[in-house]
Amino acid sequence: MRLKRLYDRSGNNPVVSGVQVLHAGPEQHFSPNILEIGIEEGWLTMDVDRITIHGSDGDLVYEVLRAPGKYDDGVIHYYDCKKLKGGKRG
């Protein structure tokens, strides 16, 4: 996934006002760190089984398939996700 941060430069210090999604694949691995940053900056929301990126061209919604943890096939350190049908861009 490639994102471009958009900034509000009306004040003395520019602040992130959103993101533009430049490329989004059908499957993504989201690190806990990027989720924390996105939530803090306001361009990403997350609930139990969904991650939503609020892009300047519309929302992209991913279903969480696996969260970080131990599994039969090993340990993962990211959220394993699949884009839901009807999501924007390919």
Residue pairs with C-beta under 8 A, 6 or more apart in sequence:
1 21
1 23
1 24
1 25
1 28
2 21
2 22
2 23
3 19
3 20
3 21
3 22
3 53
3 55
4 19
4 20
4 22
5 16
5 18
5 19
5 41
6 16
6 17
6 18
6 19
6 20
6 56
7 14
7 15
7 16
7 17
8 14
8 15
8 16
8 17
16 41
16 42
16 43
18 42
18 43
18 54
18 55
18 56
19 38
19 43
19 53
19 54
19 55
19 56
20 55
20 56
20 57
21 53
21 55
21 56
21 57
21 60
21 88
21 89
23 89
24 53
24 60
24 83
24 87
24 88
24 89
24 90
25 83
25 90
26 82
26 83
26 90
27 80
27 81
27 82
27 83
28 62
28 81
28 82
28 83
29 78
29 79
29 80
29 81
30 51
30 62
30 78
30 79
30 81
31 77
31 78
31 79
32 68
32 77
32 78
32 79
35 44
35 46
35 51
35 79
38 44
38 53
39 45
39 46
42 54
43 53
43 54
43 55
44 51
44 52
44 53
44 54
45 51
45 52
45 54
46 52
48 64
49 63
49 64
50 61
50 62
50 63
50 64
50 84
51 61
51 62
51 64
51 79
51 81
52 59
52 60
52 61
52 62
53 59
53 60
53 62
55 88
57 88
57 89
58 88
59 87
59 88
60 83
60 87
60 88
60 89
61 83
61 84
61 86
61 87
62 81
62 82
62 83
62 84
62 87
63 81
63 82
63 83
63 84
64 79
64 80
64 81
65 80
65 81
65 82
66 76
66 79
66 80
67 79
68 76
68 77
68 78
68 79
69 75
69 76
